[in-house]
């Protein structure tokens, strides 16, 4: 539940990632979510198939009958007749009488009878097999980044509760049981603050799986009916924000002014009793007017009731002179103002960020449409000079798709683009890549020496050896020609490459190459809005 709340993903993403993990393919949740969400046909079985192919998993989808299910090699994915999204389940084991599978949106394997399972699926299955080198490029770094971001979020959420726990322990040691009621009060305030955060979160993202599970799905339970009603705000400010400011402000005030400080606790006690009319109003509105219940709102009302009961049971509010000081008044005002102002600024920012993410995903799907790509590509500058015999060619010589990379051996962006070239060649057998260098056969051109060496290596005709050499050169943190020469010694082949550099330089001049890297796809320059990583949507057979 906590993972769904803090790091939400749709059921399709969870299923595909679980399937990849079952195949032993290292992929982060973020990468799977992007691969599915940015696909032009998302959500569809084609998007799942292309995402698996992009991670190096060969796969095939088919419609099978009941008798054929037992003949399919496990694990495989099958489409259910009901559920959210594509509603895919993973079948890990298929015996004669039982099936072990992972239902969509769940995290535990379920054992069902074969007869029951067969009634719940459509008969559409997808089977994959991990190829050599399957997985996400730079997986370790991507996973570390993903975990670091999640850790920062969790630590940020735990900061206030941790401070409160420390303050309570210190207060109990110093003042004993006299601060017990105040300690319980601040704990309830923290819980109330957490519930109000969920209410604010629901305003930002009503499609969060955890919030949907809490706020809907039961008779007469619908948070949206309450939170979007005319009574959900006061003078334009939502009750969710008011509640967040109240509970968080009370927690901050007790932490800043001291849990045992009566000048802080007693005014808060008075506020608790003044909230009773709001409790009555909210319950009446949900019961008689909206005729729908908001579970989170009921939790808030319950916390307010318990706080009021604590205040009345304590009795100090009615027998003690508050002696309200200026310092206490400033502390209370500041502590209540800070979360209120933060909410006013952060909630709209989160809403815009959520809208921006939805727009970004929509635009990505539009951008990755093959029809749009072909239309834009046809309007770009065409290759007018012959590339026969130039540079280094890698991949299928009879490929349908041809990519030309014009680069500089010392160019930083060229080096960053090389792993993408390697990935394209690894996962797309119908692609050929031709690397053309901008170096010239001039003794004063520093680019000439490494280019001659790479051309000499490629001239040997061993493509794997050439790929290794290119990878070692471009992936090296510091490009030292001497180290490269010692690792790949050549005899007299290097001196024979001068005419090739001259031909490449003439081609670059004829094509008016002004920057590197420059890419051409199927005879046209790659549009500015696309990069090599986008080509995976267009280059598959």
Protein Blocks (a to p, Z undefined) as FASTA:
>chain_A
ZZmmmmgcdfklmmmmmmmmmnopacdfklmmmmmmmpmkbccfklmmmmmmmnopacdd
ddddfklmmmpccddddddfbdehjlpaddfbdcfkbccdddehiabdcdddfklmmmmp
goiacdddddehiacehklmmmmmmmmmmmmmmmmmmmmmmmmmmmmmmmmmmnommlmm
mmmmmmmmmmmmmmmmmmmmmmmmmmbmklmmmmgoiehiafklmmmmmklpgehiafkl
mmmmmmmmmmmmmmmnopklmklmmmmmmmmmmmmmmmmmmmmmmmmmnopacfklmmmm
mmmmmmmmmmmmnommmmccfkpafklmmmmmmmmmmmmmmmmmmmmmmmmmmmmmmmmm
mmmmmmmpmklmmmmmmmmccdfbdfehiajaedjfkbfbdcdddddfklmklmmmmmmm
mmmmmmmmkbccddddfbdcdfklmklmmmmmmmmmmmnopaklmmmmmmmmmmpmbacf
klmmmmmccfklmmmmmmmmmmmmmmmmmnopabdcdddeehiacdfkbcfklmmmmmpZ
Z
